[in-house]
Amino acid sequence: MRAAILVETELRLMTSMALRRWLASRFATVASGASCQHFFLRCHQESALSFALQKSELD
């Protein structure tokens, strides 16, 4: 049980760090002069792709 909790905590930490890096890269893109519309379109495309990949792993 304790090992499962440690693994879950580690996965959450890794996900959190990956999310922070992803957000930082997106905001850097916007700050560099890219349009907000392009920013949100790209975020939507990436989240749709991520959802499709997760769904295919479950099938």
PyMOL CGO cylinders between C-alpha atoms (Angstrom):
from pymol import cmd
from pymol.cgo import CYLINDER

trace = [
    CYLINDER, 0.00, 0.00, 0.00, 2.76, 2.44, 0.92, 0.3, 1, 1, 1, 1, 1, 1,
    CYLINDER, 2.76, 2.44, 0.92, 4.58, 1.74, -2.36, 0.3, 1, 1, 1, 1, 1, 1,
    CYLINDER, 4.58, 1.74, -2.36, 1.41, 2.50, -4.31, 0.3, 1, 1, 1, 1, 1, 1,
    CYLINDER, 1.41, 2.50, -4.31, 1.06, 5.84, -2.52, 0.3, 1, 1, 1, 1, 1, 1,
    CYLINDER, 1.06, 5.84, -2.52, 4.69, 6.72, -3.26, 0.3, 1, 1, 1, 1, 1, 1,
    CYLINDER, 4.69, 6.72, -3.26, 4.26, 5.85, -6.94, 0.3, 1, 1, 1, 1, 1, 1,
    CYLINDER, 4.26, 5.85, -6.94, 1.08, 7.92, -7.17, 0.3, 1, 1, 1, 1, 1, 1,
    CYLINDER, 1.08, 7.92, -7.17, 2.79, 10.87, -5.49, 0.3, 1, 1, 1, 1, 1, 1,
    CYLINDER, 2.79, 10.87, -5.49, 5.75, 10.61, -7.88, 0.3, 1, 1, 1, 1, 1, 1,
    CYLINDER, 5.75, 10.61, -7.88, 3.44, 10.49, -10.91, 0.3, 1, 1, 1, 1, 1, 1,
    CYLINDER, 3.44, 10.49, -10.91, 1.58, 13.57, -9.70, 0.3, 1, 1, 1, 1, 1, 1,
    CYLINDER, 1.58, 13.57, -9.70, 4.86, 15.42, -9.20, 0.3, 1, 1, 1, 1, 1, 1,
    CYLINDER, 4.86, 15.42, -9.20, 6.09, 14.47, -12.68, 0.3, 1, 1, 1, 1, 1, 1,
    CYLINDER, 6.09, 14.47, -12.68, 2.76, 15.51, -14.22, 0.3, 1, 1, 1, 1, 1, 1,
    CYLINDER, 2.76, 15.51, -14.22, 2.85, 18.80, -12.32, 0.3, 1, 1, 1, 1, 1, 1,
    CYLINDER, 2.85, 18.80, -12.32, 6.40, 19.56, -13.49, 0.3, 1, 1, 1, 1, 1, 1,
    CYLINDER, 6.40, 19.56, -13.49, 5.54, 18.65, -17.10, 0.3, 1, 1, 1, 1, 1, 1,
    CYLINDER, 5.54, 18.65, -17.10, 2.46, 20.88, -16.93, 0.3, 1, 1, 1, 1, 1, 1,
    CYLINDER, 2.46, 20.88, -16.93, 4.53, 23.80, -15.62, 0.3, 1, 1, 1, 1, 1, 1,
    CYLINDER, 4.53, 23.80, -15.62, 7.06, 23.39, -18.45, 0.3, 1, 1, 1, 1, 1, 1,
    CYLINDER, 7.06, 23.39, -18.45, 4.24, 23.16, -21.01, 0.3, 1, 1, 1, 1, 1, 1,
    CYLINDER, 4.24, 23.16, -21.01, 2.55, 26.31, -19.68, 0.3, 1, 1, 1, 1, 1, 1,
    CYLINDER, 2.55, 26.31, -19.68, 5.85, 28.20, -19.56, 0.3, 1, 1, 1, 1, 1, 1,
    CYLINDER, 5.85, 28.20, -19.56, 6.59, 27.32, -23.19, 0.3, 1, 1, 1, 1, 1, 1,
    CYLINDER, 6.59, 27.32, -23.19, 3.10, 28.42, -24.28, 0.3, 1, 1, 1, 1, 1, 1,
    CYLINDER, 3.10, 28.42, -24.28, 3.31, 31.74, -22.46, 0.3, 1, 1, 1, 1, 1, 1,
    CYLINDER, 3.31, 31.74, -22.46, 6.78, 32.31, -23.92, 0.3, 1, 1, 1, 1, 1, 1,
    CYLINDER, 6.78, 32.31, -23.92, 5.24, 31.79, -27.37, 0.3, 1, 1, 1, 1, 1, 1,
    CYLINDER, 5.24, 31.79, -27.37, 2.55, 34.42, -26.66, 0.3, 1, 1, 1, 1, 1, 1,
    CYLINDER, 2.55, 34.42, -26.66, 5.08, 36.84, -25.16, 0.3, 1, 1, 1, 1, 1, 1,
    CYLINDER, 5.08, 36.84, -25.16, 7.28, 36.54, -28.24, 0.3, 1, 1, 1, 1, 1, 1,
    CYLINDER, 7.28, 36.54, -28.24, 4.54, 38.11, -30.37, 0.3, 1, 1, 1, 1, 1, 1,
    CYLINDER, 4.54, 38.11, -30.37, 2.42, 35.17, -31.48, 0.3, 1, 1, 1, 1, 1, 1,
    CYLINDER, 2.42, 35.17, -31.48, -1.27, 35.98, -31.57, 0.3, 1, 1, 1, 1, 1, 1,
    CYLINDER, -1.27, 35.98, -31.57, -3.52, 34.86, -28.73, 0.3, 1, 1, 1, 1, 1, 1,
    CYLINDER, -3.52, 34.86, -28.73, -5.85, 33.21, -31.25, 0.3, 1, 1, 1, 1, 1, 1,
    CYLINDER, -5.85, 33.21, -31.25, -2.96, 31.07, -32.52, 0.3, 1, 1, 1, 1, 1, 1,
    CYLINDER, -2.96, 31.07, -32.52, -1.99, 30.26, -28.92, 0.3, 1, 1, 1, 1, 1, 1,
    CYLINDER, -1.99, 30.26, -28.92, -5.46, 29.01, -27.98, 0.3, 1, 1, 1, 1, 1, 1,
    CYLINDER, -5.46, 29.01, -27.98, -5.86, 27.10, -31.24, 0.3, 1, 1, 1, 1, 1, 1,
    CYLINDER, -5.86, 27.10, -31.24, -2.59, 25.28, -30.61, 0.3, 1, 1, 1, 1, 1, 1,
    CYLINDER, -2.59, 25.28, -30.61, -3.56, 24.50, -27.00, 0.3, 1, 1, 1, 1, 1, 1,
    CYLINDER, -3.56, 24.50, -27.00, -6.87, 23.08, -28.22, 0.3, 1, 1, 1, 1, 1, 1,
    CYLINDER, -6.87, 23.08, -28.22, -5.16, 20.95, -30.86, 0.3, 1, 1, 1, 1, 1, 1,
    CYLINDER, -5.16, 20.95, -30.86, -2.64, 19.57, -28.38, 0.3, 1, 1, 1, 1, 1, 1,
    CYLINDER, -2.64, 19.57, -28.38, -5.30, 18.73, -25.79, 0.3, 1, 1, 1, 1, 1, 1,
    CYLINDER, -5.30, 18.73, -25.79, -7.42, 17.00, -28.46, 0.3, 1, 1, 1, 1, 1, 1,
    CYLINDER, -7.42, 17.00, -28.46, -4.38, 14.97, -29.56, 0.3, 1, 1, 1, 1, 1, 1,
    CYLINDER, -4.38, 14.97, -29.56, -3.58, 14.06, -25.95, 0.3, 1, 1, 1, 1, 1, 1,
    CYLINDER, -3.58, 14.06, -25.95, -7.18, 12.93, -25.38, 0.3, 1, 1, 1, 1, 1, 1,
    CYLINDER, -7.18, 12.93, -25.38, -7.12, 10.81, -28.55, 0.3, 1, 1, 1, 1, 1, 1,
    CYLINDER, -7.12, 10.81, -28.55, -3.86, 9.15, -27.50, 0.3, 1, 1, 1, 1, 1, 1,
    CYLINDER, -3.86, 9.15, -27.50, -5.18, 8.38, -24.02, 0.3, 1, 1, 1, 1, 1, 1,
    CYLINDER, -5.18, 8.38, -24.02, -8.39, 6.97, -25.47, 0.3, 1, 1, 1, 1, 1, 1,
    CYLINDER, -8.39, 6.97, -25.47, -6.49, 4.73, -27.90, 0.3, 1, 1, 1, 1, 1, 1,
    CYLINDER, -6.49, 4.73, -27.90, -4.40, 3.37, -25.01, 0.3, 1, 1, 1, 1, 1, 1,
    CYLINDER, -4.40, 3.37, -25.01, -7.58, 2.37, -23.19, 0.3, 1, 1, 1, 1, 1, 1,
    CYLINDER, -7.58, 2.37, -23.19, -9.07, 0.58, -26.22, 0.3, 1, 1, 1, 1, 1, 1,
]
cmd.load_cgo(trace, "trace")
